[in-house]
Amino acid sequence: MDRLYDVIVNNPVVFTIAVILAILVGIGIVKRIFKLIIAIVAIAILYIAYLQFTGKEVPETMDDFMDGVKGKIENVKDDVKDKAKDSMKDGIQDEIKKGIEETFDT
């Protein structure tokens, strides 16, 4: 490891390449974080516009906003669980019926 460090620091061409690569990696990370922040802000704006359009109360603080979002997430989770249970129940019942029909048809 020390040898690699010595090569990078003592050779100006290698040092320049390493600095350029580090800058490119840094810029890539910043761009991705920036895109994520833009997406989050856009979603928040759309949510507030939806609340305004439907006439519901717009949260005044970030805590109120987060509580509303968490409540919606919990509702979606519960709905997905219920639909998954119903779907599994229907699928199992269909398989049982199919098995019974196949058993008695032969």
N, C-alpha and C positions, 0 to 999 in steps of 0.2 A: 504494500500500500504506500509506503514511503517512497518507493522507487517511482510509482505512478505519479505521485505528487511532485517529485523532483523533475520528472520529464515534462509535466504540464507547466510548471512554474518557470523552468529554465529554458524552454524552447518557445520562442515568441509565436511561431506559427501555430503550434499545438495550443498554446494559451489563448490565442485569438479565436481559434475554432471552438474551444471549450466555452469561452465567454459568449460567443454567438449562439451556440446551442443552448446555453443556460438562459439567455435572453429569450430565445424562441419558445422554450418550454414555459418560462414565466409568462410570456404574452399569451400563450395558449391557455394556461390555467386561468388567467385574469379574464380572457374572453368567455370561457365557459361559465365562470362565476357570474359575469355580467349578464350572460344570456339567461341564467337561472333566476337572477334577481328581476330581470325584465319580465320573465314569464310569471313569477309570483306576483309582481305588481299588476300585471295585466289581469290575472285571475281575481285579485282583490278588487280591481276597478269593475270588472264584470259582475262580481257578486254584489257590490254596492249599487250598481246600476239596476240589477235584478230586484234588489230590495226596494229601491225607489220606484221602479215600475209597478211592482205588486202592491205598493203602499205599506209595506211592513216597516218597522222601525230600523233605521240605520244605526249601527253601533257607534257610540261616541268615542270610546277608548279602544285601544288594541286588545285589552283583556276581554271586553265585551265581544269584540269581533272574533277572537279566538274561541271564546265559549260557544258562540253561535256556530262556528265551523265544527268544533268538536261535537256539538249536539247533532249536527247534520251527519257527521261521519258515523256516530253511534246509530242513528236511525238507518242509514244505508247498510251498516253491518248487520243489524237486526233483520232488515228486509232480505238481505242476501242469505242469511242463515235460514230464515223461514222458507224462502223459495227453494233453497238447496234441500232442506228436509222434505218439503212437499214433492220435489222432483224425485228424490231418492225413494220416497214412499211409493209414489206412482210407478216408478221403474221396477221396484221390488214386486209390487202387486201384479204388474204386467208379466214379469218373469214367472211368478207363481202360477198365474192363469195359463200362460203358455205351457209350462211344465205339466200342469194338470191335464190340459187338452191333449198334449202329446202322449201322456200316460194312458189316457182312456181311449184315444183314437186307435191304438194298436191292438 
